[in-house]
Amino acid sequence: MTFSNGKDLNRYGLLYSFVSLKRGGIAILLIVSSVICYGNDAGERAALDTMMLRRAKEFKEAIRTAGGEYKSGVYIYRKTINDSQYADNPEKLAARAALLGFTDVYLGASTLIRNKEKKQLEWVRRFNTAAHKYGLKVEVLNFSNTKYLYASPPPVARFTDEVEDYNNSVKVAERFDGLSADLEPHIMKKGHPERPANLLYEWDGENGWGKGKDNEMLQKLTLDAIASARKYLGNKLLFNQAIGSFVQKRYDKGETKWGSAHQYLKYCNWLIIMAYNYKPESVFSMSEPTLINAEEFPKSISIAIKTSLDTYGSEGPVTSFMPQGWDYMINGISYIIDKASAYPSFRGLDIFEWKGFEEMWDGTAVADGRTNYVKPTYE
């Protein structure tokens, strides 16, 4: 079985597979539409060439979302939303995400729904409609504004209400399925531009650990905000939170009594571990303590890997898979999922973020020239 070229997909909005059957000694070529039907008006919605089709199949097989075994989300930010190929065609973006096997999208559309500008709201409605058509869930990234949410008191209802107000103003297919939180107490360092002026605590990665110290108190403020958000949301919407992979180790050592996975999971449907490293072995070892702690919460822990480099949220080559290339990433994903699948709490693998991932997928990612790190070898 082989995939068709991108022209067929571009023309008909279908992903075709060619199957050769022999019947009565005569070879018959059947054209079978599969994976996704985008509709009659979908000429440009996926627009993939042969390499991207092959890689999409590889990726979907690696993340193991077919048949519902695992879930897989991808972060999509304004840089992608404003991209020329998606700005007037959100359906194309949704179609591509579905084709790759993603089950969830964490969409950076908070300002779009907050501004209530007609064209921006139309983009959100169209994207959500298309995403739901392909079976995707869409969680809006609308709970990460540290400047407000670490203030005293934090205006939690403002951010939850924005999502509910949007949902109540549109059709069911156009609504968000949930809210994605990205409250990161570890960025509340002295001098950080997003640190509220009235915040009493400063994050100190080296000396701030211990009972009653600033790091612990910032973890408590984060949990309090998450608990309040769930109270306002009720159970009407899905709710997840991204957490640093290092916090669980500190909790297990008794260096903080707040921030553990089981505490967050009282309020969140799942957690996303920011396990950013270019070595698959390191990604798993960073994630394992959280997987263990959440053992009483089945399918509750997603492991996020980084594919961005100079696209969004980049800290250099040692945190991203991008410099290592597509094949390395696919092998790395398989390794991580093989190891993590031993834990009932494992939900699946997430990608941070779409723009960098897409550059890897379409072959436009620039090879990184820095060589001050060593690629790992697989056993």
C-alpha positions in Angstrom: 0.0 0.0 0.0 1.3 3.4 -0.9 0.0 7.0 -0.4 -1.0 9.2 -3.3 0.9 12.3 -4.1 -0.1 15.7 -2.7 -1.9 16.8 -5.9 -4.6 14.2 -5.4 -5.1 15.3 -1.9 -5.0 18.9 -2.9 -7.6 18.4 -5.6 -10.1 16.3 -3.9 -9.6 16.9 -0.2 -9.2 13.2 0.4 -6.2 11.0 1.4 -6.1 8.1 -1.0 -4.5 4.7 -0.7 -4.0 2.5 -3.6 -4.7 -1.2 -3.1 -3.9 -3.8 -5.7 -6.0 -7.0 -5.7 -5.8 -10.1 -7.8 -9.0 -11.7 -8.8 -9.3 -14.5 -11.3 -5.7 -13.8 -12.4 -6.5 -10.2 -13.2 -4.8 -7.4 -11.2 -7.3 -4.7 -10.1 -6.3 -1.3 -8.8 -8.7 0.1 -6.3 -8.6 3.6 -5.1 -9.8 3.8 -1.5 -10.4 7.0 0.3 -9.2 6.8 3.8 -8.3 8.7 7.0 -10.1 12.0 6.4 -12.7 13.4 4.2 -12.5 17.1 4.2 -15.6 18.0 2.2 -16.2 19.3 -1.3 -14.7 22.7 -0.8 -11.4 21.5 0.7 -9.0 21.9 -2.2 -6.3 23.6 -0.1 -7.0 22.2 3.3 -4.2 19.7 3.6 -2.1 20.3 0.5 0.6 17.8 1.4 3.4 16.5 -0.8 4.6 12.8 -0.8 7.2 13.3 1.9 4.7 15.0 4.2 2.1 12.2 3.7 4.7 9.6 4.5 5.9 11.5 7.6 2.3 12.0 8.7 1.8 8.3 8.7 5.0 7.7 10.6 4.1 10.2 13.2 0.6 8.9 13.7 1.9 5.4 14.1 4.5 6.6 16.6 2.1 8.5 18.9 -0.4 5.6 18.8 -3.6 7.5 18.8 -5.3 5.2 16.2 -8.1 3.2 17.9 -8.0 5.4 21.0 -4.9 3.8 22.7 -3.4 7.2 23.6 -4.2 10.9 23.3 -1.9 13.5 21.7 -2.1 17.2 21.8 -0.3 20.1 20.1 0.2 23.7 21.1 -0.8 26.2 18.4 -0.1 29.9 19.0 -0.8 33.2 17.2 2.3 32.8 15.0 0.6 29.9 13.4 -2.9 31.4 13.4 -1.5 34.5 11.6 0.5 32.4 9.1 -0.5 33.3 5.5 -1.5 29.7 4.7 -3.9 29.6 7.7 -5.0 33.1 8.3 -7.9 32.8 5.8 -8.1 29.0 6.0 -8.4 27.6 9.5 -9.9 24.5 8.1 -6.6 23.6 6.5 -4.8 23.8 9.9 -7.5 21.6 11.5 -7.3 19.1 8.7 -3.5 18.8 9.0 -3.7 18.3 12.8 -6.3 15.5 12.3 -4.3 13.9 9.6 -1.3 13.7 11.9 -3.3 11.8 14.5 -3.6 14.6 17.1 -6.6 14.2 19.4 -6.3 17.6 21.1 -5.3 21.2 20.2 -4.2 23.7 22.9 -5.1 26.8 21.0 -3.6 30.2 21.8 -6.7 32.2 21.0 -7.3 34.0 24.3 -6.8 37.5 22.8 -9.0 36.6 19.9 -12.0 35.8 22.0 -11.1 38.7 24.4 -11.0 41.3 21.7 -14.2 40.2 20.2 -13.1 41.4 16.8 -15.4 40.0 14.1 -12.8 38.5 11.8 -10.8 36.9 14.7 -13.9 35.4 16.2 -14.9 34.0 12.8 -11.5 32.3 12.5 -12.0 30.7 15.9 -15.5 29.5 15.0 -14.3 28.1 11.7 -11.3 26.3 13.2 -13.4 24.8 16.1 -16.0 23.6 13.7 -13.5 21.9 11.4 -11.6 20.4 14.4 -14.8 18.9 15.8 -15.7 17.6 12.3 -12.5 15.6 12.4 -12.9 14.4 16.0 -10.5 16.8 17.6 -11.0 18.5 21.0 -10.0 22.1 21.3 -8.8 23.6 24.7 -8.2 27.3 24.7 -5.0 28.6 26.3 -6.8 31.1 28.5 -5.4 30.6 32.0 -1.7 31.6 31.8 -1.6 35.3 32.4 0.8 35.3 35.4 0.7 39.1 35.7 -2.9 38.8 36.9 -3.3 35.3 38.2 -0.4 35.6 40.7 -1.8 39.0 41.8 -3.6 39.3 45.1 -6.4 38.5 44.8 -6.3 36.8 41.4 -9.2 37.6 39.1 -9.8 33.9 38.2 -13.5 34.4 37.2 -12.5 36.9 34.6 -10.6 34.3 32.6 -13.0 31.4 33.0 -16.0 33.7 32.2 -14.3 34.7 29.0 -14.4 31.2 27.7 -17.9 30.5 28.9 -19.2 33.8 27.4 -17.7 32.9 24.1 -19.2 29.4 24.2 -22.6 30.7 25.1 -22.5 33.1 22.1 -21.8 30.5 19.4 -23.2 27.3 18.0 -22.3 24.0 19.7 -19.8 23.0 17.0 -18.0 26.3 17.3 -17.4 26.0 21.1 -14.3 25.2 23.0 -14.2 21.8 24.7 -12.1 23.1 27.6 -9.6 25.4 29.0 -5.8 24.8 29.1 -3.8 26.4 32.0 -0.1 27.2 31.8 0.6 28.8 35.2 4.3 28.4 35.7 5.4 29.5 39.2 9.1 29.0 38.3 9.1 32.1 36.1 8.2 34.3 39.0 11.8 35.3 39.5 13.0 38.7 40.6 12.8 41.2 37.7 10.6 39.0 35.5 8.4 41.3 33.4 5.2 39.2 34.1 5.8 39.2 37.8 3.0 41.2 39.6 4.3 44.2 41.6 2.4 43.1 44.7 3.6 39.5 44.7 5.2 38.6 48.0 7.3 35.7 46.8 10.2 35.3 44.4 11.2 32.0 42.8 14.7 30.9 43.5 15.6 27.6 41.8 18.6 26.9 44.1 17.8 28.4 47.5 14.0 28.8 47.5 13.1 25.2 48.5 12.0 24.2 52.0 9.0 24.5 54.3 7.4 27.9 54.0 9.9 29.2 51.6 9.0 31.2 48.5 9.0 28.3 46.0 6.6 26.3 48.2 4.3 29.3 48.6 4.3 30.0 44.8 3.3 26.4 44.3 0.4 26.8 46.7 -0.7 30.0 45.0 -0.8 28.1 41.7 -2.8 25.2 43.1 -5.2 27.7 44.7 -5.8 29.4 41.3 -6.3 26.0 39.6 -8.8 25.0 42.3 -10.7 28.3 41.9 -10.8 27.9 38.2 -12.4 24.4 38.5 -14.9 25.8 41.0 -16.0 28.4 38.4 -15.9 26.0 35.5 -17.7 23.2 37.3 -17.6 20.0 35.2 -18.9 21.6 32.0 -15.5 21.9 30.4 -12.3 20.0 30.2 -9.4 21.5 32.2 -5.7 20.8 32.1 -2.5 22.3 33.4 1.1 22.3 32.3 3.6 21.6 35.1 7.4 21.6 35.4 8.9 18.1 35.4 11.2 19.0 38.3 8.5 19.8 40.9 7.5 16.2 41.7 11.1 15.3 42.6 11.2 18.2 45.0 7.9 17.1 46.5 9.1 13.5 46.9 12.2 14.8 48.7 10.0 16.8 51.1 11.3 20.2 49.9 7.8 21.4 49.1 4.3 20.2 50.3 2.6 21.7 47.3 2.7 21.1 43.6 2.5 17.3 43.4 0.6 15.7 40.6 -2.1 14.1 42.8 -2.9 17.5 44.2 -3.4 19.1 40.8 -5.5 16.1 39.6 -8.2 16.9 42.2 -9.1 19.7 39.8 -7.6 18.9 36.4 -8.7 16.3 33.9 -5.0 15.8 33.0 -1.6 17.3 33.5 1.0 18.1 30.8 4.6 17.5 31.9 7.0 20.0 30.4 9.8 17.5 29.9 12.0 19.5 27.5 15.2 17.8 26.6 16.7 16.5 23.3 17.5 13.1 24.8 14.5 10.7 24.9 16.1 8.9 27.9 16.1 12.2 29.8 12.6 13.1 28.8 11.4 9.8 30.3 13.5 10.1 33.5 12.2 13.6 34.0 8.6 12.4 33.6 8.7 9.2 35.6 8.3 10.6 39.1 5.0 12.3 38.0 3.8 9.2 36.3 4.4 7.2 39.5 2.7 9.8 41.8 -0.4 9.9 39.6 -0.9 6.1 39.5 -4.4 6.4 41.0 -5.5 8.7 38.2 -5.6 6.6 34.9 -4.7 8.3 31.7 -4.0 11.6 33.5 -0.4 12.5 32.5 0.7 13.7 29.1 4.4 14.1 28.4 5.2 17.2 26.3 8.3 17.3 24.1 9.7 20.4 22.5 10.0 20.8 18.7 10.4 24.5 18.7 13.8 26.2 18.1 13.7 29.9 17.4 10.0 29.6 16.7 8.4 29.9 20.1 9.5 29.3 23.7 12.9 28.2 22.7 15.7 27.8 25.2 18.3 26.4 22.8 19.1 23.1 21.2 19.4 21.0 24.4 15.6 21.3 25.1 14.3 20.7 21.5 14.2 17.7 19.2 14.3 20.0 16.1 18.1 20.0 15.6 18.2 16.2 15.7 15.8 15.9 12.7 12.6 14.1 11.9 13.8 10.5 12.1 15.5 11.0 15.4 12.2 12.5 16.8 10.1 9.6 15.6 12.5 7.1 17.2 12.6 9.2 20.4 8.8 9.3 20.6 8.6 5.5 20.2 11.2 5.1 23.0 9.3 7.5 25.4 5.9 5.9 24.8 7.3 2.4 25.2 8.8 3.3 28.6 5.8 5.4 29.7 3.2 2.9 28.7 4.1 0.7 31.7 2.3 3.3 33.9 -1.5 3.4 34.1 -1.3 7.2 34.5 0.2 7.7 31.1 -2.2 9.6 28.7 0.0 10.2 25.7 2.5 12.5 24.1 2.1 16.2 23.4 4.0 18.5 21.0 5.2 22.0 21.9 4.7 23.6 19.5 3.1 23.4 16.0 5.3 26.0 14.1 8.5 24.2 14.9 6.9 20.8 14.4 5.6 21.8 11.0 9.1 23.0 9.9 10.4 19.6 10.8 7.5 17.9 9.0 7.8 19.8 5.8 11.6 19.8 5.7 12.2 23.6 6.1 13.7 23.4 9.6 17.2 24.7 9.5 19.8 22.4 10.9 21.3 23.7 14.1 25.0 24.4 13.9 25.8 24.2 17.6 27.7 21.1 18.6 28.1 21.5 22.4 26.0 18.5 23.1 26.1 14.9 22.2 23.3 12.9 20.5 22.3 9.8 22.6 22.3 6.3 21.2 19.5 3.9 21.5 20.0 0.5 23.1 
